[in-house]
Amino acid sequence: MGFLCRFGHDRGMQVGVTPEETAVLVGWKKRSDNHVLVRMKTEAILYASEGVGIGIIAKMVECTERTVQEWLAEWQATRMCSVLT
């Protein structure tokens, strides 16, 4: 069991991400020419796909828990399109 699972896991909203989606999201996260919001959403989705709690994700991407919840709900509804809107 990982560190976050034992000590930092709060209520979460785990999302599914395919290996292909993960590859694209990681690429977008690394690109410096992407908008900050795209990188923030990408990080939030990738963290959630690993089971990291919403409170921790919000701290990591410096936004509110509600915003993270909205991003993850949008991801579940529209997948990759949600990151770019």
NUKOL-528628 format. One record per residue: residue number from 0; z, x, y of N, C-alpha, C, O in turn. Coordinates in steps of 0.2 Angstrom, whole numbers. Atoms other than C-alpha are relative to their C-alpha. Layout:
N
{resi = NUM	n_zz = Z	n_xx = X	n_yy = Y	ca_zz = Z	ca_xx = X	ca_yy = Y	c_zz = Z	c_xx = X	c_yy = Y	o_zz = Z	o_xx = X	o_yy = Y}
...
This chain:
85
{resi = 0	n_zz = 0	n_xx = 4	n_yy = -6	ca_zz = 0	ca_xx = 0	ca_yy = 0	c_zz = 0	c_xx = 4	c_yy = 6	o_zz = 4	o_xx = 9	o_yy = 7}
{resi = 1	n_zz = 1	n_xx = -4	n_yy = -6	ca_zz = -5	ca_xx = 7	ca_yy = 17	c_zz = 6	c_xx = -1	c_yy = 5	o_zz = 10	o_xx = -6	o_yy = 4}
{resi = 2	n_zz = -5	n_xx = 0	n_yy = -5	ca_zz = 6	ca_xx = 10	ca_yy = 32	c_zz = 0	c_xx = -7	c_yy = 4	o_zz = 6	o_xx = -10	o_yy = 4}
{resi = 3	n_zz = 1	n_xx = 6	n_yy = -4	ca_zz = 0	ca_xx = -5	ca_yy = 42	c_zz = 3	c_xx = -6	c_yy = -5	o_zz = 6	o_xx = -11	o_yy = -2}
{resi = 4	n_zz = -2	n_xx = 6	n_yy = 4	ca_zz = 3	ca_xx = -17	ca_yy = 27	c_zz = 8	c_xx = 0	c_yy = -1	o_zz = 10	o_xx = -5	o_yy = -1}
{resi = 5	n_zz = -7	n_xx = 0	n_yy = 1	ca_zz = 21	ca_xx = -11	ca_yy = 25	c_zz = 4	c_xx = -1	c_yy = 6	o_zz = 9	o_xx = -5	o_yy = 7}
{resi = 6	n_zz = -4	n_xx = 0	n_yy = -6	ca_zz = 26	ca_xx = -9	ca_yy = 43	c_zz = -3	c_xx = -4	c_yy = 6	o_zz = 1	o_xx = -6	o_yy = 10}
{resi = 7	n_zz = 3	n_xx = 3	n_yy = -7	ca_zz = 14	ca_xx = -16	ca_yy = 56	c_zz = -4	c_xx = -6	c_yy = -1	o_zz = -8	o_xx = -8	o_yy = 3}
{resi = 8	n_zz = 4	n_xx = 6	n_yy = 1	ca_zz = 6	ca_xx = -31	ca_yy = 48	c_zz = 3	c_xx = -6	c_yy = 2	o_zz = 8	o_xx = -8	o_yy = 0}
{resi = 9	n_zz = -2	n_xx = 6	n_yy = -3	ca_zz = 8	ca_xx = -46	ca_yy = 58	c_zz = -5	c_xx = -6	c_yy = -2	o_zz = -9	o_xx = -5	o_yy = -6}
{resi = 10	n_zz = 4	n_xx = 5	n_yy = 2	ca_zz = 0	ca_xx = -63	ca_yy = 57	c_zz = -7	c_xx = 2	c_yy = 1	o_zz = -9	o_xx = 5	o_yy = 6}
{resi = 11	n_zz = 7	n_xx = -2	n_yy = -1	ca_zz = -18	ca_xx = -60	ca_yy = 54	c_zz = -5	c_xx = -5	c_yy = -1	o_zz = -4	o_xx = -11	o_yy = -4}
{resi = 12	n_zz = 6	n_xx = 4	n_yy = 2	ca_zz = -35	ca_xx = -68	ca_yy = 52	c_zz = -5	c_xx = 5	c_yy = -3	o_zz = -10	o_xx = 7	o_yy = 1}
{resi = 13	n_zz = 4	n_xx = -5	n_yy = 3	ca_zz = -44	ca_xx = -57	ca_yy = 40	c_zz = -7	c_xx = -4	c_yy = 0	o_zz = -8	o_xx = -9	o_yy = -2}
{resi = 14	n_zz = 7	n_xx = 2	n_yy = 0	ca_zz = -63	ca_xx = -59	ca_yy = 41	c_zz = -4	c_xx = 4	c_yy = -5	o_zz = -3	o_xx = 10	o_yy = -6}
{resi = 15	n_zz = 5	n_xx = -3	n_yy = 5	ca_zz = -77	ca_xx = -55	ca_yy = 29	c_zz = -5	c_xx = 4	c_yy = 4	o_zz = -8	o_xx = 1	o_yy = 9}
{resi = 16	n_zz = 5	n_xx = -4	n_yy = -3	ca_zz = -89	ca_xx = -41	ca_yy = 34	c_zz = -4	c_xx = 3	c_yy = -6	o_zz = -1	o_xx = 7	o_yy = -10}
{resi = 17	n_zz = 4	n_xx = -3	n_yy = 5	ca_zz = -103	ca_xx = -36	ca_yy = 22	c_zz = -1	c_xx = 8	c_yy = 1	o_zz = 0	o_xx = 10	o_yy = 7}
{resi = 18	n_zz = 2	n_xx = -7	n_yy = -1	ca_zz = -107	ca_xx = -17	ca_yy = 19	c_zz = -5	c_xx = 1	c_yy = 6	o_zz = -5	o_xx = 6	o_yy = 10}
{resi = 19	n_zz = 6	n_xx = -1	n_yy = -4	ca_zz = -123	ca_xx = -19	ca_yy = 29	c_zz = 3	c_xx = -2	c_yy = 8	o_zz = 1	o_xx = 2	o_yy = 12}
{resi = 20	n_zz = -3	n_xx = 1	n_yy = -7	ca_zz = -113	ca_xx = -27	ca_yy = 44	c_zz = 4	c_xx = 5	c_yy = 2	o_zz = 4	o_xx = 7	o_yy = 8}
{resi = 21	n_zz = -5	n_xx = -5	n_yy = -1	ca_zz = -100	ca_xx = -14	ca_yy = 43	c_zz = -4	c_xx = 6	c_yy = 3	o_zz = -2	o_xx = 9	o_yy = 8}
{resi = 22	n_zz = 4	n_xx = -6	n_yy = -2	ca_zz = -114	ca_xx = 0	ca_yy = 45	c_zz = -2	c_xx = -2	c_yy = 7	o_zz = -2	o_xx = 3	o_yy = 11}
{resi = 23	n_zz = 2	n_xx = 1	n_yy = -6	ca_zz = -121	ca_xx = -9	ca_yy = 60	c_zz = 6	c_xx = 0	c_yy = 5	o_zz = 5	o_xx = 3	o_yy = 11}
{resi = 24	n_zz = -6	n_xx = 0	n_yy = -4	ca_zz = -104	ca_xx = -12	ca_yy = 68	c_zz = 3	c_xx = 7	c_yy = 2	o_zz = 4	o_xx = 8	o_yy = 7}
{resi = 25	n_zz = -3	n_xx = -7	n_yy = -1	ca_zz = -98	ca_xx = 6	ca_yy = 66	c_zz = -5	c_xx = 3	c_yy = 4	o_zz = -3	o_xx = 7	o_yy = 9}
{resi = 26	n_zz = 5	n_xx = -3	n_yy = -5	ca_zz = -115	ca_xx = 11	ca_yy = 74	c_zz = 1	c_xx = -2	c_yy = 7	o_zz = 1	o_xx = 2	o_yy = 11}
{resi = 27	n_zz = -1	n_xx = 3	n_yy = -7	ca_zz = -112	ca_xx = 0	ca_yy = 89	c_zz = 6	c_xx = 3	c_yy = 3	o_zz = 6	o_xx = 4	o_yy = 9}
{resi = 28	n_zz = -6	n_xx = -3	n_yy = -2	ca_zz = -94	ca_xx = 6	ca_yy = 90	c_zz = -1	c_xx = 7	c_yy = 3	o_zz = 3	o_xx = 9	o_yy = 8}
{resi = 29	n_zz = 0	n_xx = -7	n_yy = -1	ca_zz = -99	ca_xx = 24	ca_yy = 91	c_zz = -5	c_xx = 1	c_yy = 6	o_zz = -5	o_xx = 7	o_yy = 9}
{resi = 30	n_zz = 5	n_xx = -1	n_yy = -5	ca_zz = -113	ca_xx = 22	ca_yy = 104	c_zz = 3	c_xx = -1	c_yy = 7	o_zz = 6	o_xx = -6	o_yy = 8}
{resi = 31	n_zz = -3	n_xx = 0	n_yy = -7	ca_zz = -108	ca_xx = 26	ca_yy = 122	c_zz = -4	c_xx = -4	c_yy = 5	o_zz = -2	o_xx = -6	o_yy = 10}
{resi = 32	n_zz = 4	n_xx = 4	n_yy = -5	ca_zz = -122	ca_xx = 16	ca_yy = 130	c_zz = 1	c_xx = -7	c_yy = -1	o_zz = -2	o_xx = -11	o_yy = 3}
{resi = 33	n_zz = -1	n_xx = 8	n_yy = 1	ca_zz = -116	ca_xx = -1	ca_yy = 123	c_zz = 6	c_xx = -2	c_yy = 5	o_zz = 10	o_xx = 2	o_yy = 8}
{resi = 34	n_zz = -5	n_xx = 3	n_yy = -5	ca_zz = -106	ca_xx = -12	ca_yy = 135	c_zz = 7	c_xx = 1	c_yy = -4	o_zz = 8	o_xx = 1	o_yy = -10}
{resi = 35	n_zz = -7	n_xx = 0	n_yy = 3	ca_zz = -87	ca_xx = -10	ca_yy = 133	c_zz = 2	c_xx = -6	c_yy = -4	o_zz = 5	o_xx = -5	o_yy = -9}
{resi = 36	n_zz = -2	n_xx = 6	n_yy = 3	ca_zz = -85	ca_xx = -28	ca_yy = 128	c_zz = -3	c_xx = 0	c_yy = -8	o_zz = 0	o_xx = -2	o_yy = -12}
{resi = 37	n_zz = 3	n_xx = 0	n_yy = 7	ca_zz = -97	ca_xx = -25	ca_yy = 113	c_zz = 4	c_xx = 5	c_yy = -4	o_zz = 6	o_xx = 3	o_yy = -10}
{resi = 38	n_zz = -4	n_xx = -5	n_yy = 4	ca_zz = -87	ca_xx = -10	ca_yy = 107	c_zz = 7	c_xx = -3	c_yy = -1	o_zz = 10	o_xx = -2	o_yy = -7}
{resi = 39	n_zz = -7	n_xx = 3	n_yy = 2	ca_zz = -70	ca_xx = -20	ca_yy = 109	c_zz = -1	c_xx = -5	c_yy = -5	o_zz = 3	o_xx = -5	o_yy = -10}
{resi = 40	n_zz = 1	n_xx = 6	n_yy = 5	ca_zz = -77	ca_xx = -35	ca_yy = 99	c_zz = -1	c_xx = 4	c_yy = -7	o_zz = 2	o_xx = 1	o_yy = -12}
{resi = 41	n_zz = 2	n_xx = -3	n_yy = 6	ca_zz = -84	ca_xx = -23	ca_yy = 86	c_zz = 7	c_xx = 3	c_yy = -3	o_zz = 8	o_xx = 2	o_yy = -9}
{resi = 42	n_zz = -6	n_xx = -2	n_yy = 3	ca_zz = -67	ca_xx = -14	ca_yy = 84	c_zz = 4	c_xx = -5	c_yy = -3	o_zz = 7	o_xx = -4	o_yy = -8}
{resi = 43	n_zz = -4	n_xx = 5	n_yy = 2	ca_zz = -58	ca_xx = -30	ca_yy = 83	c_zz = -2	c_xx = -3	c_yy = -7	o_zz = 2	o_xx = -4	o_yy = -11}
{resi = 44	n_zz = 3	n_xx = 3	n_yy = 6	ca_zz = -69	ca_xx = -37	ca_yy = 69	c_zz = 1	c_xx = 5	c_yy = -6	o_zz = 3	o_xx = 3	o_yy = -11}
{resi = 45	n_zz = -1	n_xx = -5	n_yy = 6	ca_zz = -68	ca_xx = -20	ca_yy = 59	c_zz = 7	c_xx = 0	c_yy = -2	o_zz = 9	o_xx = 1	o_yy = -8}
{resi = 46	n_zz = -7	n_xx = 0	n_yy = 1	ca_zz = -49	ca_xx = -20	ca_yy = 61	c_zz = 2	c_xx = -6	c_yy = -4	o_zz = 5	o_xx = -5	o_yy = -9}
{resi = 47	n_zz = -2	n_xx = 6	n_yy = 4	ca_zz = -48	ca_xx = -38	ca_yy = 55	c_zz = -3	c_xx = 0	c_yy = -7	o_zz = 1	o_xx = -3	o_yy = -11}
{resi = 48	n_zz = 3	n_xx = 0	n_yy = 7	ca_zz = -59	ca_xx = -35	ca_yy = 40	c_zz = 4	c_xx = 4	c_yy = -4	o_zz = 3	o_xx = 4	o_yy = -10}
{resi = 49	n_zz = -5	n_xx = -4	n_yy = 4	ca_zz = -46	ca_xx = -22	ca_yy = 34	c_zz = 7	c_xx = -3	c_yy = 0	o_zz = 11	o_xx = 0	o_yy = -3}
{resi = 50	n_zz = -6	n_xx = 3	n_yy = 1	ca_zz = -32	ca_xx = -34	ca_yy = 36	c_zz = 5	c_xx = 1	c_yy = 5	o_zz = 11	o_xx = -1	o_yy = 5}
{resi = 51	n_zz = -5	n_xx = -1	n_yy = -5	ca_zz = -24	ca_xx = -28	ca_yy = 52	c_zz = 1	c_xx = -6	c_yy = 4	o_zz = -3	o_xx = -10	o_yy = 5}
{resi = 52	n_zz = -2	n_xx = 6	n_yy = -3	ca_zz = -14	ca_xx = -41	ca_yy = 61	c_zz = -3	c_xx = -1	c_yy = 7	o_zz = -5	o_xx = 4	o_yy = 10}
{resi = 53	n_zz = 3	n_xx = 1	n_yy = -6	ca_zz = -20	ca_xx = -49	ca_yy = 77	c_zz = 4	c_xx = 3	c_yy = 6	o_zz = 1	o_xx = 5	o_yy = 11}
{resi = 54	n_zz = -4	n_xx = -3	n_yy = -5	ca_zz = -6	ca_xx = -43	ca_yy = 87	c_zz = -1	c_xx = 8	c_yy = 1	o_zz = -2	o_xx = 10	o_yy = 7}
{resi = 55	n_zz = 2	n_xx = -7	n_yy = 0	ca_zz = -10	ca_xx = -25	ca_yy = 83	c_zz = -7	c_xx = 1	c_yy = 2	o_zz = -8	o_xx = 6	o_yy = 6}
{resi = 56	n_zz = 7	n_xx = 0	n_yy = -3	ca_zz = -28	ca_xx = -28	ca_yy = 86	c_zz = 0	c_xx = 0	c_yy = 7	o_zz = -4	o_xx = 3	o_yy = 11}
{resi = 57	n_zz = 0	n_xx = 2	n_yy = -7	ca_zz = -25	ca_xx = -35	ca_yy = 103	c_zz = 3	c_xx = 6	c_yy = 4	o_zz = 0	o_xx = 8	o_yy = 9}
{resi = 58	n_zz = -2	n_xx = -6	n_yy = -3	ca_zz = -15	ca_xx = -19	ca_yy = 107	c_zz = -5	c_xx = 5	c_yy = 0	o_zz = -6	o_xx = 9	o_yy = 5}
{resi = 59	n_zz = 5	n_xx = -5	n_yy = 0	ca_zz = -28	ca_xx = -8	ca_yy = 101	c_zz = -6	c_xx = 0	c_yy = 4	o_zz = -8	o_xx = 5	o_yy = 7}
{resi = 60	n_zz = 6	n_xx = 1	n_yy = -5	ca_zz = -42	ca_xx = -16	ca_yy = 111	c_zz = 2	c_xx = -2	c_yy = 7	o_zz = -3	o_xx = -3	o_yy = 11}
{resi = 61	n_zz = -3	n_xx = 2	n_yy = -7	ca_zz = -31	ca_xx = -20	ca_yy = 126	c_zz = -2	c_xx = -6	c_yy = 2	o_zz = -5	o_xx = -7	o_yy = 8}
{resi = 62	n_zz = 1	n_xx = 6	n_yy = -3	ca_zz = -33	ca_xx = -38	ca_yy = 127	c_zz = 5	c_xx = -5	c_yy = -3	o_zz = 9	o_xx = -3	o_yy = -7}
{resi = 63	n_zz = -5	n_xx = 5	n_yy = 3	ca_zz = -23	ca_xx = -54	ca_yy = 122	c_zz = -2	c_xx = -2	c_yy = -7	o_zz = -7	o_xx = -1	o_yy = -9}
{resi = 64	n_zz = 0	n_xx = 3	n_yy = 7	ca_zz = -20	ca_xx = -61	ca_yy = 105	c_zz = -5	c_xx = -6	c_yy = 0	o_zz = -9	o_xx = -6	o_yy = -5}
{resi = 65	n_zz = 4	n_xx = 6	n_yy = 0	ca_zz = -29	ca_xx = -77	ca_yy = 110	c_zz = -8	c_xx = 2	c_yy = 0	o_zz = -12	o_xx = 0	o_yy = -3}
{resi = 66	n_zz = 7	n_xx = -2	n_yy = -1	ca_zz = -45	ca_xx = -67	ca_yy = 115	c_zz = -2	c_xx = 3	c_yy = -7	o_zz = -8	o_xx = 1	o_yy = -9}
{resi = 67	n_zz = 2	n_xx = -3	n_yy = 6	ca_zz = -45	ca_xx = -58	ca_yy = 98	c_zz = -1	c_xx = -6	c_yy = -5	o_zz = -6	o_xx = -6	o_yy = -9}
{resi = 68	n_zz = 1	n_xx = 6	n_yy = 4	ca_zz = -43	ca_xx = -75	ca_yy = 89	c_zz = -7	c_xx = -3	c_yy = 1	o_zz = -10	o_xx = -5	o_yy = -3}
{resi = 69	n_zz = 7	n_xx = 3	n_yy = -2	ca_zz = -58	ca_xx = -82	ca_yy = 99	c_zz = -6	c_xx = 5	c_yy = -3	o_zz = -10	o_xx = 2	o_yy = -6}
{resi = 70	n_zz = 5	n_xx = -5	n_yy = 3	ca_zz = -68	ca_xx = -66	ca_yy = 94	c_zz = -1	c_xx = -1	c_yy = -7	o_zz = -7	o_xx = -1	o_yy = -10}
{resi = 71	n_zz = 0	n_xx = 1	n_yy = 7	ca_zz = -64	ca_xx = -68	ca_yy = 76	c_zz = -3	c_xx = -7	c_yy = -2	o_zz = -7	o_xx = -7	o_yy = -7}
{resi = 72	n_zz = 3	n_xx = 6	n_yy = 1	ca_zz = -68	ca_xx = -86	ca_yy = 76	c_zz = -7	c_xx = -1	c_yy = 1	o_zz = -11	o_xx = -3	o_yy = -3}
{resi = 73	n_zz = 7	n_xx = 0	n_yy = -1	ca_zz = -85	ca_xx = -83	ca_yy = 84	c_zz = -3	c_xx = 4	c_yy = -5	o_zz = -9	o_xx = 2	o_yy = -7}
{resi = 74	n_zz = 3	n_xx = -5	n_yy = 6	ca_zz = -88	ca_xx = -69	ca_yy = 71	c_zz = -1	c_xx = -5	c_yy = -6	o_zz = -7	o_xx = -4	o_yy = -9}
{resi = 75	n_zz = 1	n_xx = 4	n_yy = 6	ca_zz = -85	ca_xx = -82	ca_yy = 57	c_zz = -6	c_xx = -5	c_yy = 1	o_zz = -9	o_xx = -7	o_yy = -4}
{resi = 76	n_zz = 5	n_xx = 5	n_yy = -1	ca_zz = -97	ca_xx = -94	ca_yy = 65	c_zz = -7	c_xx = 2	c_yy = 1	o_zz = -12	o_xx = -1	o_yy = -2}
{resi = 77	n_zz = 7	n_xx = -2	n_yy = -1	ca_zz = -111	ca_xx = -84	ca_yy = 71	c_zz = -2	c_xx = 8	c_yy = -2	o_zz = -7	o_xx = 10	o_yy = 0}
{resi = 78	n_zz = 1	n_xx = -7	n_yy = 3	ca_zz = -109	ca_xx = -66	ca_yy = 63	c_zz = -2	c_xx = 5	c_yy = 6	o_zz = 1	o_xx = 5	o_yy = 11}
{resi = 79	n_zz = 2	n_xx = -6	n_yy = -4	ca_zz = -118	ca_xx = -52	ca_yy = 72	c_zz = -1	c_xx = -3	c_yy = 8	o_zz = 0	o_xx = 1	o_yy = 12}
{resi = 80	n_zz = 1	n_xx = 2	n_yy = -7	ca_zz = -123	ca_xx = -63	ca_yy = 87	c_zz = 6	c_xx = -1	c_yy = 4	o_zz = 5	o_xx = 0	o_yy = 10}
{resi = 81	n_zz = -6	n_xx = 1	n_yy = -4	ca_zz = -105	ca_xx = -66	ca_yy = 92	c_zz = 2	c_xx = 7	c_yy = 4	o_zz = 5	o_xx = 7	o_yy = 9}
{resi = 82	n_zz = -1	n_xx = -7	n_yy = -3	ca_zz = -104	ca_xx = -47	ca_yy = 96	c_zz = -3	c_xx = 1	c_yy = 7	o_zz = -1	o_xx = 4	o_yy = 11}
{resi = 83	n_zz = 5	n_xx = -1	n_yy = -6	ca_zz = -118	ca_xx = -48	ca_yy = 109	c_zz = 1	c_xx = -5	c_yy = 5	o_zz = -3	o_xx = -4	o_yy = 10}
{resi = 84	n_zz = 0	n_xx = 5	n_yy = -5	ca_zz = -113	ca_xx = -63	ca_yy = 118	c_zz = 7	c_xx = 0	c_yy = 3	o_zz = 8	o_xx = -5	o_yy = 8}
